Amino acid sequence: MKSLGDLESGTARLEEAVTAYREVLKTDIRKSMPINWATTQNNLGNALTSLGERESGTARLKEAVSAFQEALKERTRERVPLQWATTQYNLGIALRSLGERESGTKRLEEAVMAYREALKEFTRERAPLQWATTQNNLGSALLSLGERESGTARLEEAVTAYREALKERTHERVPQDWAATQYNIGMALVKLGERESGTKRLEEAVTAYREVLKEYPRERVPLQWATTQNNLGNALSRLGEREPGTTHLEEAITAYREALKERTRERVPLDWAMTQHNLGNVLWSLGKRESGTTHLEAAAKAYRDALEIYRNNAPHDEKVTADNLARVEALIRERKK
C-alpha cells in the first residue's frame, strides 16, 4: 500500500498503510521479533513521511520522526549496521522536511547529524550510489541550514557534499541524478556567491546550471528546463551586477525570456510572475547603466505584468514589485525631463 500510495496523487493509500503498520505494532511483536518490529516502525515512518510531504502542517512528519527513532532502538548499528544506516537516512529525510516547515535550525541540524550517521555505514566503497545519494541529501540539509544562518560555513559544507556526490553520480552512470545534483550545487553556489565578494562562486553556479540544461532539454522536461533557465538568469544577473560591462546582464535577460516560453501565465501563474519580476530587476540594472529609457520601460512592463498575478495572491511579492516599479518609473521621468 505504501508503494501504491507513492504512485498516487491522493493520500488514501498512504493512510491505509499507516493504519496497517499501526495494527501490526499493537501486537506483542517487539519481544518475540524485535528486528521485525523495528522494520515495521521504519516502514511506518516512511509512510508518514510521504503523507506529511503531501499535507500542510507538521503533525505527520513529527510522527514519522518518532517512528524512526523507535526503530533505532532495535535497529542498532552493532546488530544490523545497514538497516541502522537506512533508518538514519530516512530520519534525515523526515527531519529535513520538518525543518523546512518550522522556524529555527534545530530540526535541520538533526537532519545533518542523521545523514552523517548514515554515511558511517553507507561508505563509498560498500554502496557507492547510496553514499552519493546520502551526500546529495546532506548537501540539501546543509543548504537549508546555511540559508537561515549568517556566514558561509554551512553553504561551503553543502557545496563540498554535493561535489562528493558527483564523484559517483556521474553523467554516464545516472544522468538524471547527476543533473539533480548539478542543479543543487548551482543553488548553493549562488547563495554562497551572494555572501562573498568576487565572482568565482557565481561563475561556478552559471557553469553548473548550463551543465544541467544538457540533461534537462525543453522537449523532455519543459518546466524543469524553465526553472533551470530562471535560476541561470539569477546567477548571471548577480554576476552582471558585480562587473562593469553588460554581457552577463544581457545573458540573464535571454535566460529569463527562455524560461518564460514554458513558464507561461496560464500554466504556472506565480512562477511566471516570479520570472517577470526577475526580468524586471535585470532590465532595471541594465537601464541604469545606459542612457535613454528603453530597458527601463521594458523593466516597468515586466513589473506591471508580475503585479497582475501578485495582486491579491502574494502580498509580500506585490509590495516589493510595486516598490521597484515606482523607482523605475521615477527614473524614467527623470531621464525624460
NUGU-502958 format. One record per residue (C-alpha): x, y, z. Coordinates in nm, 3 decimals, always signed. Each point is the difference from the previous one (the first is absolute). Layout:
N
{site {X Y Z}} ...
This chain:
337
{site {+0.000 +0.000 +0.000}} {site {+0.288 +0.237 +0.074}} {site {+0.140 -0.060 -0.354}} {site {-0.344 +0.052 -0.153}} {site {-0.044 +0.316 +0.206}} {site {+0.329 +0.141 -0.125}} {site {-0.125 -0.039 -0.358}} {site {-0.339 +0.161 +0.060}} {site {-0.070 +0.371 +0.045}} {site {-0.238 -0.037 +0.294}} {site {+0.062 -0.122 +0.353}} {site {-0.249 -0.286 +0.042}} {site {+0.247 -0.283 -0.067}} {site {+0.262 +0.155 +0.227}} {site {-0.253 +0.039 +0.279}} {site {-0.096 -0.367 -0.043}} {site {+0.369 -0.095 +0.023}} {site {+0.040 +0.201 +0.321}} {site {-0.305 -0.174 +0.149}} {site {+0.130 -0.344 -0.103}} {site {+0.346 +0.059 +0.151}} {site {-0.156 +0.127 +0.323}} {site {-0.218 -0.309 +0.020}} {site {+0.310 -0.218 -0.021}} {site {+0.169 +0.205 +0.272}} {site {-0.292 -0.059 +0.238}} {site {+0.109 -0.363 +0.027}} {site {+0.277 -0.123 +0.229}} {site {+0.240 -0.023 -0.291}} {site {+0.288 +0.197 +0.155}} {site {+0.074 -0.265 +0.265}} {site {-0.008 -0.296 -0.235}} {site {+0.132 +0.162 -0.321}} {site {+0.175 +0.330 +0.085}} {site {+0.152 +0.048 -0.345}} {site {-0.336 -0.054 -0.170}} {site {-0.154 +0.250 +0.244}} {site {+0.273 +0.251 -0.090}} {site {-0.056 -0.061 -0.372}} {site {-0.370 +0.070 +0.046}} {site {+0.082 +0.322 +0.189}} {site {+0.235 +0.099 -0.284}} {site {-0.268 -0.073 -0.261}} {site {-0.256 +0.192 +0.204}} {site {+0.242 +0.293 +0.004}} {site {+0.037 -0.013 -0.379}} {site {-0.378 +0.000 -0.051}} {site {-0.042 +0.289 +0.244}} {site {+0.277 +0.197 -0.174}} {site {-0.167 -0.047 -0.341}} {site {-0.332 +0.101 +0.153}} {site {+0.152 +0.301 +0.178}} {site {+0.164 +0.128 -0.316}} {site {-0.343 +0.009 -0.170}} {site {-0.176 +0.174 +0.285}} {site {+0.043 +0.342 +0.155}} {site {+0.102 +0.016 +0.364}} {site {+0.259 -0.206 +0.183}} {site {-0.195 -0.265 +0.196}} {site {+0.068 -0.291 -0.238}} {site {+0.367 +0.088 -0.034}} {site {+0.039 +0.011 +0.379}} {site {-0.165 -0.342 +0.021}} {site {+0.244 -0.125 -0.267}} {site {+0.298 +0.123 +0.203}} {site {-0.136 -0.180 +0.308}} {site {-0.046 -0.323 -0.198}} {site {+0.357 +0.008 -0.132}} {site {+0.136 +0.073 +0.347}} {site {-0.196 -0.298 +0.132}} {site {+0.143 -0.219 -0.276}} {site {+0.354 +0.099 +0.097}} {site {-0.052 -0.147 +0.349}} {site {+0.022 -0.348 -0.157}} {site {+0.161 +0.080 -0.335}} {site {+0.335 +0.075 +0.163}} {site {+0.324 +0.047 -0.187}} {site {+0.156 -0.295 +0.184}} {site {-0.283 -0.240 -0.080}} {site {-0.106 +0.094 -0.357}} {site {+0.237 +0.271 -0.131}} {site {-0.152 +0.052 -0.344}} {site {-0.359 +0.003 +0.129}} {site {+0.112 +0.247 +0.268}} {site {+0.151 +0.220 -0.272}} {site {-0.320 -0.026 -0.208}} {site {-0.210 +0.123 +0.292}} {site {+0.247 +0.281 +0.073}} {site {-0.032 +0.100 -0.366}} {site {-0.381 -0.012 +0.018}} {site {+0.008 +0.199 +0.323}} {site {+0.209 +0.264 -0.178}} {site {-0.265 +0.034 -0.273}} {site {-0.281 +0.047 +0.253}} {site {+0.201 +0.245 +0.212}} {site {+0.096 +0.209 -0.301}} {site {-0.362 +0.021 -0.120}} {site {-0.107 +0.093 +0.352}} {site {+0.281 +0.253 +0.037}} {site {-0.098 +0.178 -0.320}} {site {-0.353 +0.053 +0.138}} {site {+0.109 +0.118 +0.343}} {site {+0.191 +0.309 +0.103}} {site {+0.340 -0.039 +0.161}} {site {+0.275 -0.244 -0.089}} {site {-0.034 -0.287 +0.252}} {site {-0.171 -0.249 -0.232}} {site {+0.236 +0.078 -0.288}} {site {+0.301 -0.050 +0.228}} {site {-0.146 -0.335 +0.104}} {site {-0.048 -0.092 -0.367}} {site {+0.367 +0.075 -0.068}} {site {+0.097 -0.223 +0.294}} {site {-0.223 -0.283 -0.124}} {site {+0.147 +0.009 -0.350}} {site {+0.353 +0.005 +0.142}} {site {-0.087 -0.302 +0.214}} {site {-0.129 -0.183 -0.309}} {site {+0.328 +0.071 -0.181}} {site {+0.188 -0.200 +0.263}} {site {-0.145 -0.317 -0.154}} {site {-0.099 +0.122 -0.347}} {site {+0.364 +0.034 -0.102}} {site {+0.109 +0.079 -0.351}} {site {+0.180 -0.336 -0.023}} {site {-0.295 -0.209 +0.123}} {site {-0.298 +0.178 -0.160}} {site {+0.122 +0.271 -0.239}} {site {-0.337 +0.121 -0.131}} {site {-0.168 -0.006 +0.343}} {site {+0.304 +0.187 +0.136}} {site {-0.040 +0.257 -0.279}} {site {-0.375 +0.039 +0.061}} {site {+0.064 +0.052 +0.370}} {site {+0.270 +0.257 -0.078}} {site {-0.247 +0.180 -0.228}} {site {-0.268 +0.006 +0.271}} {site {+0.255 +0.110 +0.259}} {site {+0.086 +0.287 -0.233}} {site {-0.367 +0.100 -0.023}} {site {-0.040 +0.000 +0.380}} {site {+0.317 +0.209 +0.033}} {site {-0.127 +0.239 -0.270}} {site {-0.331 +0.050 +0.185}} {site {+0.195 +0.055 +0.322}} {site {+0.242 +0.240 -0.166}} {site {-0.284 +0.209 -0.139}} {site {-0.123 +0.061 +0.356}} {site {+0.339 +0.079 +0.150}} {site {+0.237 +0.286 -0.059}} {site {+0.347 -0.082 -0.125}} {site {+0.103 -0.248 -0.265}} {site {+0.118 -0.311 +0.188}} {site {-0.314 -0.210 -0.054}} {site {-0.028 +0.104 -0.364}} {site {+0.362 -0.099 -0.058}} {site {-0.070 -0.336 +0.163}} {site {-0.303 -0.041 -0.229}} {site {+0.212 +0.062 -0.309}} {site {+0.256 -0.255 +0.126}} {site {-0.273 -0.261 +0.058}} {site {-0.147 +0.052 -0.347}} {site {+0.344 -0.028 -0.157}} {site {+0.058 -0.323 +0.189}} {site {-0.330 -0.132 -0.137}} {site {+0.110 +0.081 -0.356}} {site {+0.297 -0.236 +0.036}} {site {-0.245 -0.290 -0.033}} {site {-0.307 +0.175 -0.145}} {site {+0.169 +0.033 -0.337}} {site {-0.169 +0.106 -0.322}} {site {+0.086 -0.334 -0.158}} {site {-0.139 -0.215 +0.284}} {site {-0.309 +0.188 +0.127}} {site {-0.064 +0.302 -0.224}} {site {-0.319 +0.117 +0.175}} {site {+0.154 -0.021 +0.347}} {site {+0.314 +0.172 -0.133}} {site {-0.215 +0.285 -0.132}} {site {-0.194 +0.028 +0.328}} {site {+0.324 +0.035 +0.196}} {site {+0.140 +0.252 -0.249}} {site {-0.321 +0.200 +0.047}} {site {+0.039 -0.016 +0.378}} {site {+0.362 +0.108 -0.015}} {site {-0.105 +0.294 -0.216}} {site {-0.244 +0.115 +0.270}} {site {+0.263 -0.033 +0.273}} {site {+0.261 +0.187 -0.204}} {site {-0.238 +0.290 -0.068}} {site {-0.077 +0.033 +0.372}} {site {+0.371 -0.017 +0.079}} {site {+0.084 +0.248 -0.276}} {site {-0.255 +0.249 +0.135}} {site {+0.177 -0.001 +0.337}} {site {+0.355 +0.018 -0.130}} {site {+0.179 +0.269 -0.197}} {site {+0.135 -0.084 -0.341}} {site {-0.160 -0.200 -0.278}} {site {+0.155 -0.349 +0.022}} {site {-0.295 -0.174 +0.167}} {site {-0.254 +0.166 -0.230}} {site {+0.201 -0.104 -0.305}} {site {+0.003 -0.357 +0.133}} {site {-0.378 +0.018 +0.050}} {site {-0.048 +0.109 -0.363}} {site {+0.211 -0.296 -0.112}} {site {-0.203 -0.239 +0.217}} {site {-0.335 +0.119 -0.136}} {site {+0.126 -0.023 -0.358}} {site {+0.104 -0.357 +0.072}} {site {-0.352 -0.074 +0.127}} {site {-0.155 +0.133 -0.320}} {site {+0.185 -0.270 -0.195}} {site {-0.205 -0.262 +0.182}} {site {-0.322 +0.202 +0.044}} {site {-0.094 +0.077 -0.363}} {site {-0.311 +0.206 -0.062}} {site {-0.160 -0.279 -0.202}} {site {+0.027 -0.261 +0.277}} {site {-0.052 +0.196 +0.323}} {site {-0.137 +0.345 -0.094}} {site {-0.069 +0.131 +0.350}} {site {+0.331 -0.124 +0.147}} {site {+0.176 +0.154 -0.301}} {site {-0.181 +0.329 +0.068}} {site {+0.083 -0.004 +0.372}} {site {+0.365 -0.061 -0.083}} {site {-0.005 +0.286 -0.252}} {site {-0.151 +0.225 +0.268}} {site {+0.270 -0.096 +0.250}} {site {+0.269 +0.041 -0.264}} {site {-0.140 +0.350 -0.052}} {site {+0.031 +0.068 +0.374}} {site {+0.366 -0.105 +0.003}} {site {+0.079 +0.205 -0.312}} {site {-0.185 +0.301 +0.139}} {site {+0.199 -0.002 +0.325}} {site {+0.320 -0.050 -0.196}} {site {-0.085 +0.289 -0.229}} {site {-0.069 +0.233 +0.293}} {site {+0.361 -0.049 +0.119}} {site {+0.163 +0.059 -0.336}} {site {+0.043 +0.325 -0.195}} {site {-0.130 -0.122 -0.336}} {site {-0.346 -0.114 -0.103}} {site {+0.068 -0.344 -0.152}} {site {-0.120 -0.207 +0.293}} {site {-0.304 +0.222 +0.053}} {site {-0.097 -0.050 -0.364}} {site {+0.051 -0.377 +0.038}} {site {-0.226 +0.010 +0.308}} {site {-0.275 +0.168 -0.204}} {site {+0.031 -0.275 -0.261}} {site {-0.023 -0.271 +0.268}} {site {-0.312 +0.154 +0.157}} {site {-0.167 +0.038 -0.339}} {site {+0.078 -0.363 -0.074}} {site {-0.158 -0.100 +0.332}} {site {-0.316 +0.192 -0.088}} {site {-0.052 -0.216 -0.309}} {site {-0.110 -0.284 +0.232}} {site {-0.074 +0.190 +0.321}} {site {-0.314 +0.146 -0.152}} {site {-0.264 +0.202 +0.180}} {site {-0.263 -0.263 -0.076}} {site {+0.202 -0.301 +0.115}} {site {+0.188 +0.125 +0.309}} {site {-0.117 +0.356 +0.078}} {site {+0.208 +0.058 +0.315}} {site {+0.318 -0.138 -0.160}} {site {-0.071 +0.215 -0.306}} {site {-0.036 +0.305 +0.226}} {site {+0.325 -0.085 +0.182}} {site {+0.193 -0.019 -0.326}} {site {-0.162 +0.324 -0.121}} {site {+0.114 +0.163 +0.325}} {site {+0.353 -0.139 -0.047}} {site {+0.000 +0.124 -0.359}} {site {-0.107 +0.343 +0.123}} {site {+0.290 +0.007 +0.246}} {site {+0.265 -0.075 -0.260}} {site {-0.152 +0.242 -0.255}} {site {+0.007 +0.267 +0.270}} {site {+0.369 -0.075 +0.073}} {site {+0.077 +0.024 -0.370}} {site {-0.204 +0.316 -0.040}} {site {+0.187 +0.176 +0.280}} {site {+0.328 -0.053 -0.186}} {site {-0.125 +0.136 -0.331}} {site {-0.135 +0.329 -0.118}} {site {-0.356 +0.012 -0.124}} {site {-0.300 -0.186 +0.136}} {site {-0.047 -0.306 -0.223}} {site {+0.109 -0.259 +0.257}} {site {-0.164 +0.192 +0.284}} {site {-0.334 +0.000 -0.182}} {site {+0.037 -0.374 -0.063}} {site {+0.070 -0.045 +0.372}} {site {-0.314 +0.195 +0.089}} {site {-0.207 -0.222 -0.230}} {site {+0.144 -0.316 +0.157}} {site {-0.083 +0.129 +0.350}} {site {-0.354 +0.092 -0.108}} {site {-0.049 -0.347 -0.143}} {site {+0.120 -0.158 +0.325}} {site {-0.232 +0.223 +0.203}} {site {-0.304 -0.129 -0.188}} {site {+0.061 -0.339 +0.162}} {site {+0.151 +0.108 +0.332}} {site {-0.293 +0.231 +0.078}} {site {-0.230 -0.188 +0.240}} {site {+0.219 -0.313 -0.024}} {site {+0.339 +0.086 +0.150}} {site {-0.007 +0.316 +0.217}} {site {+0.372 +0.008 +0.082}} {site {+0.103 -0.049 -0.364}} {site {-0.262 +0.256 -0.105}} {site {+0.155 +0.263 +0.230}} {site {+0.358 -0.067 -0.115}} {site {-0.101 +0.009 -0.367}} {site {-0.211 +0.315 +0.044}} {site {+0.290 +0.175 +0.176}} {site {+0.236 -0.098 -0.283}} {site {-0.248 +0.120 -0.261}} {site {-0.031 +0.337 +0.176}} {site {+0.379 +0.045 +0.000}} {site {+0.032 -0.095 -0.367}} {site {-0.282 +0.237 -0.100}} {site {+0.166 +0.280 +0.199}} {site {+0.328 -0.059 -0.186}} {site {-0.182 +0.000 -0.336}} {site {-0.163 +0.334 +0.085}} {site {+0.337 +0.138 +0.109}} {site {+0.163 -0.094 -0.330}} {site {-0.284 +0.140 -0.211}} {site {+0.023 +0.346 +0.153}} 
